[in-house]
Amino acid sequence: FPRGYSGGRTYDALAKFATDNLGKAICSPSNIDICDDDMKAKIGELMGKSDDELSASIAEEEKKMEEAEENFTQEVEKLQATYQKLMDDKDAAQAAVKASGLGLMKAVKAAKAKAGSDEL
């Protein structure tokens, strides 16, 4: 989906978005005449930088993007490890309950109930 799109995911919603937003000229250095004053100022500031300064700024911002992705990946791995430990702990606890005789207790209760109903 287009960056910044927060509308619906139905065909009608997407078609309306496309009709309203796509195919139109957007603010850019090559279409500066359609930009608002703030964007014109930002573009002007960037146009005043040398290619080396722009390359350094781009590299710096791309590094931030990579760091954000790396942090996200590391945190997801931690969540997955926590989830796996919780699942293992739950499975072990349930196995211990079953091993302690839960099944046998249920079988005895059912047998007693059946024996009680047979007496009637």
Residue pairs with C-beta under 8 A, 6 or more apart in sequence:
2 17
2 21
2 22
5 17
7 13
7 14
7 16
7 17
8 14
25 31
25 34
26 34
27 34
27 35
27 36
27 39
28 35
28 43
29 43
29 46
29 47
32 40
32 43
35 43
46 54
49 57
